Amino acid sequence: MTIKEIFTTMEYGKAPESSAVAQQWLADKQHTFDHYINGQWQSPKTKKYFKSTNPANLENIAQVADGEVDDVNSAVKAGEAAQQQWFNLGGHARAKYLYAIARQIQKHARLFSVLESLDNGKPIRESRDIDIPLVARHFYHHAGWAQVMESEFPNFEPLGVVGQIIPWNFPLLMLAWKVAPALAMGNTVVLKPAEFTCATAVLFAQICDEIQLPKGVFNLILGDAKAGQAIVEHQDIAKIAFTGSTDVGRLIRKTTAGTGKKLSLELGGKSAFIVFDDADLDNVVEGIVDAIWFNQGQVCCAGSRLLVQESISEKLICKLKSRMDKLIVGNSLDKCIDMGAVVDQSQLTTIKNMIDIGLTEGATLYQSDNNLPKNGCFYPPTLLTNVEPASTIAQQEIFGPVLVAMTFRTHDEAVQIANNSRYGLAASIWSENINLALDVAPRVKAGAVWINCTNMFDAAAGFGGYRESGFGREGGKEGLYEYMQESWYSKLSIDKPKVVVSKGVEKTKSCSTNHIDRTAKLYIGGKQTRPDNGYSLPVYDINAVQIAEIPDGSRKDIRNAVEAANKASAWSKTTAHNRAQILYFIAENLEARASEFAQRICQLTGQTLAKATAEIDLAVSRIFSSAAWADKFDGQIHSPPQRVVTLAMKEAVGNIAIVAPEEAGFLGMISTIMPAIAMGNRVIFIPSSQSALLATDFYQILNTSDLPGGVINIVTGNRDVLTDTLAKHYDIDGFWYWGTAEGSKQVEFESAATMKRTWVNYGKNFDWFSREQIDSGIFLRKAVEIKNIWVPYGA
Ligand code: NDP
């Protein structure tokens, strides 16, 4: 071809990256990957290995240790033995190790990049310019957090040995996201990479060895799901951090239910890419390329659902198709390609099956002739139009280079379609009107929202999802809380608390016919309502004399309460100042009736009047605290290295079910409800048996405090039955439970279906009078989700 012709066609030649150094490294390892346990390379106890191949040419890369329970046991033992000493080294010493890791990654960046592309099939351009630089940034950033841990988190301690299970789409980056914060906060690690992509994890272990990271601090277990399962089930592991499919995430939630293991899950997504009619369409097209064809679309937050305003749809789709025609698909080590190979034949089959489903459901397919290589796992950039929002391909994660396109007419419709998903990981909004973009961003249910950009990540900005995209955050300050706990937490007792609930042995009624019989009711949607089933339960005073009856709430009452909470969604959008004002008003009204409430406490519990009065005083003070924090527990602004600001906004979780601590009576009720509503949540509250009557007294105060109906809903009745109903309910976003170990297990297990954010006490007793515990900020943190909104700047 002549130069003149090249100027016309603009065709690229090949620009291959050499794999010589990586091949030599593999040869030095005799093409064998072993576990790295307690600072030593160890072959699997079973001596079994499986093959790992390069998906771009199906050539063998290495044989990989097939880890099982015994290997995991050794790794956990090593982690346990090393952990206390690792923490005791202090923040500065740990910072130096993390800094050394970051330095080594930079020094060997090219080897890491080539190895990653060989192993995974991703373009070298991406592993070299995105994955590996972000990995180094993650270790540098967290070296900083290790350095300041003692001053920033003086009342926190590490968890112990953490188990981390990662997927194949960003092998080393996912390792960095998990290992860096865990080590920084003083934990030790047992990590299992995906069976398809272990190479860079092995090189990482080699680097840990070279910098003489203390033995047992980082342990690498290779293998498939068996090894993952053994980590999840290991009783001495304090926390599981998992990234992968929602199905396995759900399984892990169920397996760990009730064990007390901390859990963070970063799962699938079906993220919306919303284009308004005033967007710069050429920029949008490049954005789409990054959103869905980056990493062959094997990205949990890929912008896989294109939502275009109807008026510009035709024009955009036309531009997009001509851009698709120019995308180059090829060998991962060619620097000129746009897309590499899909990770494995099995993933290729999954993608093809999903396309078949889409076509059966009536979608229209567009694939350009991208001249795919003959060998290897390649799939072309794909666009599906004519797609209904409810169709399978619009709802299910495909995890491949497949974009589904839909249209919308109004801004509200765009938000509705974007939120019509069981996932909530990310979204991308394109408009030249920043006011519009910033209006839509908070309304989209997603952990990361990119405005006029997409797929941007940084160690300082937390990443994680809503709904079935999982819970917990990775990166940022919020990500650190996943790897530590309040020092008082490990000291909580599990003795049965002393609770005075009179059982009414004598069955005497105090109600004389001279009194007007007061009927305590449920409190739903701001109204007092009778229970649907028409049953009541007796309430006895300390002398076993029946003093009242409370409604025996049931499944239908819970349904009504949740509906009422949904209708009160304006509470989450109202200003923090307004919420604070209403909380102050509640405190004022409670104080005005303090003696009446104190007497009721005495009547129910037999406490002295002085003690009961002190409890009310503290309750009033706690309401004041929640009101005070309503407009002070703010988000943050991050400045990542890119030309962008990240607004880390704290948002309400949504509908929170609260099952009150049995032992804490009225104070427990106030201490749990108030921070939840201060942060904008709506609450469905199940009082303890002891304080149920007080809860029904309390709604009279709510009625006179301007609290909108539906923000607090109180359902009395059998706690266990109501807990079960709430845990299974699809419209509950968060669940706070104080009760038995068995009850805690049930809440976590049942919540797996919808991935509710659960916070349970595993039968441990909080000290509800303790400032250290209750006013530590833990309630506020549990009451919010952090959404990062990325706003680029510069003309
Ligand atoms: P999985 O969720 O199966 O795998 C993720 C990790 O978990 C891997 O290390 C895997 O091991 C391990 N694992 C698998 N089963 C168990 C188990 N029972 N207990 C503990 N660990 C387990 O994802 P796949 O790799 O199979 O991909 C399937 C689908 O998941 C994709 O098509 C995509 O939709 C989604 N996915 C989402 C990702 C995300 O980032 N959100 C990343 C990857 C996949 P091993 O690989 O050895 O089986």
Residues whose N, C-alpha, C, O or C-beta is under 5 A from the ligand:
A	BS01	NDP	I165 I166 P167 W168 N169 K192 P193 A194 E195 F196 G223 D224 A225 G228 Q229 T243 G244 S245 V248 E266 L267 G268 C300 E397 I398 F399
